[in-house]
Amino acid sequence: MPPETYDAVVIGAGPNGLVAANRLLDAGWSVLVLEAQPDVGGAVRSDSELHPDFVHDTFSAFYPLAAASPSLQAFHLEEHGLAWRHAPAVLGHPRPDGSWAVLHRDRRVTAALLDEQFPGDGQAWLETCQEWDRIGGHLVDALLAPFPPIRAGTAALARLRSVGGLDFVRTLLSPASELGRARFGGESPRLLLAGNAGHADIPLDAAGSGLMGLLLCMLGQTVGFPVPEGGAGRLTQALASRVRTKGGTIRCSTPVEGILVDRGRAIGVTTADGDRYAAGRAVIADVAAPHLYGGLVSDEELPPRTVRAMRRFQLDPSTVKVDWALDGPVPWAVPPPHAPGTVHVADSVEQMTEALGQVSVGAIPAEPFLLTGQMTTSDPTRSPTGTEALWAYTHVPQRSHRDAGEGGIRGVWDRDDCERFADRMQARIERYAPGFASRILARRVLGPREMEARDANLIGGALNAGTAQLHQELIFRPVPGLGRAETPIGGLYLGSASAHPGGGVHGAPGMNAARAAILHARLRAVLPGGR
Ligand SMILES: Cc1cc2nc3c(=O)[nH]c(=O)nc-3n(C[C@H](O)[C@H](O)[C@H](O)COP(=O)(O)OP(=O)(O)OC[C@H]3O[C@@H](n4cnc5c(N)ncnc54)[C@H](O)[C@@H]3O)c2cc1C
């Protein structure tokens, strides 16, 4: 039997694969999406494994980048069941003295709270927001566009003088720890900037972390950190519903095992079941780069320089995530002035820097920096009234040499390691919320192995499909010279977070891959013989 034939086969139904599929369908292509897992969504899924009355987000939870993404907004996903919810405050960070650093969606409220703690910081915060108003939208567009971002980059450059020219560029390049110190007198703005920078794996004292911290803080002020009503999975289900409405086909529980290459061009895929699907125009891989190069495409099909460069590909650190079903709200010793969705747990910027530094030298952090989500506070549909669906995750090394704490955790991340490390994480929350443990109805710990088993792109628990540090960004992502979605194989496009601009739910790698495929197909139509 001849294989089923589509214009494009998309491997993986994560947010990027689904964005690519939607864009190709909008261009009139026939599209097949093949997903290894039983459900669509990749790292944007939810489940009720802990407790039948609770919905927990299996991986990601807050979506400022989706709210700011022109690609995702253009799909009008609200017509496919997506509704956004916001917590009373975007972000909170409890401090050892009982005060809180709080980022409220209303910048005047954020500024007033900061000013109470350090007079003058409120005004400095508002000025930072005003600066962002002038250039931020163009910067986000430039970051999400294919590299080099000619149109959006030119627009951002045109605004540069209005925000201080090269001084502003220097600000963006500053380490997060430095940025906070240069602009503010109090500790809270420093915690907000550094904590947000800690969402990526750029060291807080390295160039680039300031941009990440500023970007997320300012997105918090402009679009908030929204969550899909009913669970993270509603976002990818809406994308999948749009794919099906537009005539696309999605097959789950269908891992792709190989990409068929003929004379340097991708012509289809084979699945683990031995089925073949032909792709007349393009194959888009929402697959982590190490699984694509030398995996789905053998080294023999690739130029030696790509094979060599992939040997130096650097993953981001590993992750341990804990979910809790609580029979009441988190009993914060001192409640925050406004209940936040996201909560960061670290005693100080220095402690945060130390924990992330320990990860980068292969030590399991003694006092891990926790990113935490109060999901029922953010969306009351997640669990019964008066309860809380909570999670926290933190980074651990991909390869651990020692435990910087006292528990003798080995870093092999079997059940024993995972549970004991989860106890360490839980103790961090207990310190700020005495009695926390007594509220736990159920707990689930996802270590690196469990994460990868649920989504092959999360290699060793790496959540960004490759480090976000400068040496692997822009034209260096995933390897030098391959900064765009195009790959050395004609008709094959990398559309996962391993491609520029990297991790986060914004859909840009998927959109960039689809656009490149459409453009090349048009060029091939007028220039027969091209790739
Ligand atoms: C614990 C955690 C928390 C996070 N928190 C946030 C957050 O709050 N906000 C945010 O914006 N981002 C967050 N992220 C990052 C974000 O979820 C990812 O960057 C994003 O999901 C990447 O999308 P993707 O489509 O590239 O890959 P994925 O979402 O990983 O999807 C890839 C899909 O491809 C499938 N696949 C892989 N190989 C094959 C194959 N051979 N055959 C068939 N299918 C295959 C996988 O099963 C998966 O479904 C978080 C990630 C994790 C893990």
The ligand as an SDF file (V2000), in Angstrom:
LIG
                    3D

 53 58  0  0  0  0  0  0  0  0999 V2000
    8.2080   21.7790   34.5230 C   0  0  0  0  0  0  0  0  0  0  0  0
    8.1370   22.8150   33.4290 C   0  0  0  0  0  0  0  0  0  0  0  0
    7.6340   24.0780   33.7240 C   0  0  0  0  0  0  0  0  0  0  0  0
    7.5660   25.0640   32.7310 C   0  0  0  0  0  0  0  0  0  0  0  0
    6.9700   26.2620   33.0310 N   0  0  0  0  0  0  0  0  0  0  0  0
    6.7180   27.1270   32.0350 C   0  0  0  0  0  0  0  0  0  0  0  0
    5.8540   28.2210   32.2540 C   0  0  0  0  0  0  0  0  0  0  0  0
    5.2500   28.3710   33.3250 O   0  0  0  0  0  0  0  0  0  0  0  0
    5.6500   29.0900   31.2170 N   0  0  0  0  0  0  0  0  0  0  0  0
    6.2360   28.9120   29.9910 C   0  0  0  0  0  0  0  0  0  0  0  0
    6.0230   29.7370   29.0830 O   0  0  0  0  0  0  0  0  0  0  0  0
    7.0310   27.8410   29.7510 N   0  0  0  0  0  0  0  0  0  0  0  0
    7.2620   26.9360   30.7250 C   0  0  0  0  0  0  0  0  0  0  0  0
    7.9860   25.8000   30.4700 N   0  0  0  0  0  0  0  0  0  0  0  0
    8.6210   25.6300   29.1480 C   0  0  0  0  0  0  0  0  0  0  0  0
    7.6230   25.2530   28.0630 C   0  0  0  0  0  0  0  0  0  0  0  0
    6.6620   24.3440   28.5400 O   0  0  0  0  0  0  0  0  0  0  0  0
    8.3640   24.6620   26.8700 C   0  0  0  0  0  0  0  0  0  0  0  0
    9.3820   25.5490   26.4560 O   0  0  0  0  0  0  0  0  0  0  0  0
    7.4160   24.4130   25.7030 C   0  0  0  0  0  0  0  0  0  0  0  0
    6.4240   23.4710   26.0580 O   0  0  0  0  0  0  0  0  0  0  0  0
    8.1850   23.9340   24.4970 C   0  0  0  0  0  0  0  0  0  0  0  0
    7.2750   23.5890   23.4960 O   0  0  0  0  0  0  0  0  0  0  0  0
    7.6750   22.5520   22.3440 P   0  0  0  0  0  0  0  0  0  0  0  0
    6.4690   22.4110   21.5040 O   0  0  0  0  0  0  0  0  0  0  0  0
    8.9520   22.9850   21.7360 O   0  0  0  0  0  0  0  0  0  0  0  0
    8.0120   21.1840   23.1050 O   0  0  0  0  0  0  0  0  0  0  0  0
    7.1530   20.2880   24.0770 P   0  0  0  0  0  0  0  0  0  0  0  0
    6.1280   21.0640   24.7770 O   0  0  0  0  0  0  0  0  0  0  0  0
    8.1300   19.5360   24.8910 O   0  0  0  0  0  0  0  0  0  0  0  0
    6.3920   19.2760   23.1090 O   0  0  0  0  0  0  0  0  0  0  0  0
    7.0910   18.3640   22.3040 C   0  0  0  0  0  0  0  0  0  0  0  0
    6.1300   17.2670   21.9000 C   0  0  0  0  0  0  0  0  0  0  0  0
    6.7580   16.4400   20.9000 O   0  0  0  0  0  0  0  0  0  0  0  0
    6.4990   15.0860   21.2000 C   0  0  0  0  0  0  0  0  0  0  0  0
    7.5570   14.2960   20.5880 N   0  0  0  0  0  0  0  0  0  0  0  0
    8.8830   14.3730   20.8340 C   0  0  0  0  0  0  0  0  0  0  0  0
    9.5420   13.4730   20.0830 N   0  0  0  0  0  0  0  0  0  0  0  0
    8.6110   12.8350   19.3270 C   0  0  0  0  0  0  0  0  0  0  0  0
    8.6750   11.8000   18.3550 C   0  0  0  0  0  0  0  0  0  0  0  0
    9.8260   11.2310   17.9920 N   0  0  0  0  0  0  0  0  0  0  0  0
    7.5130   11.3740   17.7770 N   0  0  0  0  0  0  0  0  0  0  0  0
    6.3290   11.9450   18.1080 C   0  0  0  0  0  0  0  0  0  0  0  0
    6.2200   12.9100   19.0440 N   0  0  0  0  0  0  0  0  0  0  0  0
    7.3480   13.3520   19.6390 C   0  0  0  0  0  0  0  0  0  0  0  0
    6.4950   15.0410   22.7080 C   0  0  0  0  0  0  0  0  0  0  0  0
    5.8100   13.8990   23.1890 O   0  0  0  0  0  0  0  0  0  0  0  0
    5.7760   16.3370   23.0460 C   0  0  0  0  0  0  0  0  0  0  0  0
    4.3760   16.1550   23.0740 O   0  0  0  0  0  0  0  0  0  0  0  0
    8.0550   24.7870   31.4330 C   0  0  0  0  0  0  0  0  0  0  0  0
    8.5490   23.5160   31.1260 C   0  0  0  0  0  0  0  0  0  0  0  0
    8.5730   22.5330   32.1030 C   0  0  0  0  0  0  0  0  0  0  0  0
    9.0780   21.1580   31.7530 C   0  0  0  0  0  0  0  0  0  0  0  0
  1  2  1  0
  2  3  1  0
  2 52  2  0
  3  4  2  0
  4  5  1  0
  4 50  1  0
  5  6  2  0
  6  7  1  0
  6 13  1  0
  7  8  2  0
  7  9  1  0
  9 10  1  0
 10 11  2  0
 10 12  1  0
 12 13  2  0
 13 14  1  0
 14 15  1  0
 14 50  1  0
 15 16  1  0
 16 17  1  0
 16 18  1  0
 18 19  1  0
 18 20  1  0
 20 21  1  0
 20 22  1  0
 22 23  1  0
 23 24  1  0
 24 25  2  0
 24 26  1  0
 24 27  1  0
 27 28  1  0
 28 29  2  0
 28 30  1  0
 28 31  1  0
 31 32  1  0
 32 33  1  0
 33 34  1  0
 33 48  1  0
 34 35  1  0
 35 36  1  0
 35 46  1  0
 36 37  1  0
 36 45  1  0
 37 38  2  0
 38 39  1  0
 39 40  1  0
 39 45  2  0
 40 41  1  0
 40 42  2  0
 42 43  1  0
 43 44  2  0
 44 45  1  0
 46 47  1  0
 46 48  1  0
 48 49  1  0
 50 51  2  0
 51 52  1  0
 52 53  1  0
M  END
$$$$
